[in-house]
Amino acid sequence: MIIRYKKTFEKIAMGLLSFMPAEKNLKVLQTTIKQYETEDDWQLFLWKAEEDIIGLIGIQIIDDNTISIQHISVNPSHRQQGVGKAMVQGIRSLYPNKDIQANELVLEFYSKCKDIVEKENMNL
């Protein structure tokens, strides 16, 4: 289930973000979290499975028609289980009328998710 980030989840979010190579440095990580906390066009969401938060996805609202996925991370012990794809679908359901793009850090992963989702929708 996708949930909106709150300050009480800061340590969990920072831990998940730190799995991304570009976010390994603590100062960079702190700057990223602050950006999500202070800038209205940057939104961070967490993925909760049962009682545990196991993933996160961060977006930037570019304009009225477009959002861009900036970060996506899944706890390594929960990878290869469809969590990333589920988070992308969660964002699609939250922003159904927006074009979804991805930055260069997550573009390859997003493209795979997008292809899978489109194939699943064609089989419905």
C-alpha positions as CSV (number, residue, x, y, z in Angstrom):
1,M,0.0,0.0,0.0
2,I,1.3,3.4,-0.9
3,I,1.4,6.0,1.8
4,R,2.5,9.7,1.9
5,Y,5.8,10.4,3.6
6,K,5.7,12.1,7.0
7,K,8.5,13.4,9.1
8,T,8.1,10.5,11.5
9,F,9.3,8.2,8.7
10,E,12.5,10.2,8.1
11,K,15.0,7.5,9.3
12,I,13.2,4.8,7.3
13,A,13.1,6.9,4.2
14,M,16.7,7.9,4.5
15,G,17.7,4.2,4.9
16,L,15.8,3.3,1.8
17,L,17.1,6.2,-0.2
18,S,20.7,5.3,0.8
19,F,20.3,2.1,-1.3
20,M,20.5,4.4,-4.4
21,P,24.1,4.9,-5.5
22,A,23.6,8.7,-5.9
23,E,22.3,9.0,-2.4
24,K,25.2,7.2,-0.5
25,N,26.7,10.4,0.8
26,L,25.0,11.6,4.0
27,K,25.0,15.3,3.0
28,V,23.4,14.4,-0.3
29,L,20.8,12.2,1.5
30,Q,20.0,15.0,4.0
31,T,19.5,17.5,1.2
32,T,17.2,15.1,-0.7
33,I,15.0,14.5,2.3
34,K,14.9,18.2,3.0
35,Q,13.8,18.8,-0.6
36,Y,10.9,16.4,-0.2
37,E,9.9,17.9,3.1
38,T,10.0,21.6,2.0
39,E,9.2,21.8,-1.7
40,D,5.6,21.4,-2.7
41,D,6.3,20.0,-6.1
42,W,8.5,17.2,-4.7
43,Q,6.4,14.3,-3.2
44,L,7.7,11.2,-1.4
45,F,5.7,8.1,-0.9
46,L,6.5,4.9,1.0
47,W,5.4,1.3,0.3
48,K,4.0,-0.5,3.3
49,A,3.6,-4.3,3.2
50,E,1.8,-5.6,6.3
51,E,3.5,-3.7,9.1
52,D,6.8,-2.9,7.4
53,I,7.8,-0.1,5.1
54,I,9.9,-1.8,2.4
55,G,10.1,0.8,-0.4
56,L,9.9,4.4,-1.5
57,I,9.2,6.4,-4.6
58,G,9.7,10.1,-5.0
59,I,8.3,12.3,-7.7
60,Q,8.6,15.8,-8.9
61,I,5.5,17.6,-10.3
62,I,6.8,19.2,-13.4
63,D,3.6,20.9,-14.6
64,D,-0.2,20.3,-14.7
65,N,0.3,17.4,-17.1
66,T,3.6,15.8,-16.1
67,I,5.3,14.2,-13.2
68,S,8.8,12.8,-13.1
69,I,9.9,9.9,-10.9
70,Q,13.1,11.0,-9.1
71,H,13.8,8.1,-6.8
72,I,12.7,4.6,-6.4
73,S,14.2,2.1,-3.9
74,V,13.2,-1.2,-2.4
75,N,14.7,-2.9,0.6
76,P,17.2,-5.5,-0.8
77,S,15.5,-8.4,1.0
78,H,12.2,-7.5,-0.8
79,R,13.5,-7.1,-4.3
80,Q,12.4,-9.2,-7.3
81,Q,8.9,-9.4,-5.7
82,G,7.1,-6.8,-7.8
83,V,7.3,-4.0,-5.1
84,G,8.9,-1.5,-7.5
85,K,6.2,-2.2,-10.2
86,A,3.5,-1.9,-7.5
87,M,4.9,1.5,-6.4
88,V,4.9,2.8,-10.0
89,Q,1.3,1.5,-10.4
90,G,0.4,3.3,-7.1
91,I,1.8,6.6,-8.5
92,R,-0.2,6.0,-11.7
93,S,-3.4,5.6,-9.7
94,L,-2.7,8.7,-7.6
95,Y,-2.0,10.8,-10.8
96,P,-4.2,9.1,-13.4
97,N,-4.3,12.1,-15.8
98,K,-0.6,12.9,-15.8
99,D,2.1,11.8,-18.1
100,I,4.7,9.9,-16.0
101,Q,8.4,10.3,-16.9
102,A,11.6,9.3,-15.0
103,N,14.9,10.9,-14.5
104,E,18.1,9.3,-15.7
105,L,18.7,7.6,-12.3
106,V,15.5,5.5,-12.5
107,L,14.7,5.6,-16.2
108,E,15.9,2.0,-17.0
109,F,13.9,0.6,-14.1
110,Y,10.9,2.7,-14.9
111,S,11.0,1.6,-18.5
112,K,10.9,-2.1,-17.5
113,C,8.0,-1.4,-15.1
114,K,6.1,0.5,-17.8
115,D,6.6,-2.3,-20.4
116,I,5.3,-4.9,-17.9
117,V,2.2,-2.8,-17.0
118,E,1.4,-2.1,-20.6
119,K,1.6,-5.8,-21.4
120,E,-0.6,-6.7,-18.4
121,N,-3.2,-4.1,-19.5
122,M,-3.2,-5.5,-23.1
123,N,-4.1,-8.9,-21.7
124,L,-7.1,-7.7,-19.8
